[in-house]
Amino acid sequence: MYALEAVARLLPTAWAMEGVVRVTRGNSTDLEIVVDWLVATGLICGYLVLAAVCFRKAEERVRISGALAVA
């Protein structure tokens, strides 16, 4: 696996496209296609949770300090 391919696998679009490619080729099982889409959906949910946690931490910092500055 190439380095960029490993990074791409962290993106839900890579898994979704893999599922689409499997459908168009027609030589994959339904389970393989469903797994690709489940991984994509799982990554999306994980990133949404991570974004919510980061937003809450930033909001808490602003409320306590009154400034959004990093330093």
CORPEMO-V575523 format. One record per residue. N is the residue number from 1. RES is the residue in one letter. PSI is psi as a letter, one per 40 degrees, with the letter a starting at -180 (NA if undefined). NEAR is the number of other C-alpha atoms within 10 Angstrom. Layout:
BEGIN
N;RES;PSI;NEAR
N;RES;PSI;NEAR
END
This chain:
BEGIN
1;M;h;5
2;Y;i;7
3;A;d;7
4;L;d;8
5;E;d;10
6;A;d;10
7;V;d;10
8;A;d;13
9;R;e;14
10;L;e;13
11;L;h;15
12;P;d;21
13;T;d;16
14;A;d;18
15;W;d;22
16;A;d;20
17;M;d;14
18;E;d;17
19;G;d;21
20;V;d;14
21;V;d;13
22;R;d;17
23;V;d;15
24;T;d;10
25;R;d;8
26;G;e;9
27;N;e;8
28;S;i;13
29;T;i;10
30;D;d;12
31;L;d;9
32;E;d;14
33;I;d;18
34;V;d;13
35;V;d;14
36;D;d;20
37;W;d;21
38;L;d;16
39;V;d;18
40;A;d;23
41;T;d;16
42;G;d;13
43;L;d;18
44;I;d;15
45;C;d;13
46;G;d;12
47;Y;d;14
48;L;d;12
49;V;d;12
50;L;d;12
51;A;d;12
52;A;d;12
53;V;d;12
54;C;d;12
55;F;d;12
56;R;d;12
57;K;d;12
58;A;d;13
59;E;d;14
60;E;d;12
61;R;d;15
62;V;d;13
63;R;d;11
64;I;d;9
65;S;d;9
66;G;e;10
67;A;i;10
68;L;e;11
69;A;i;8
70;V;d;5
71;A;NA;3
END
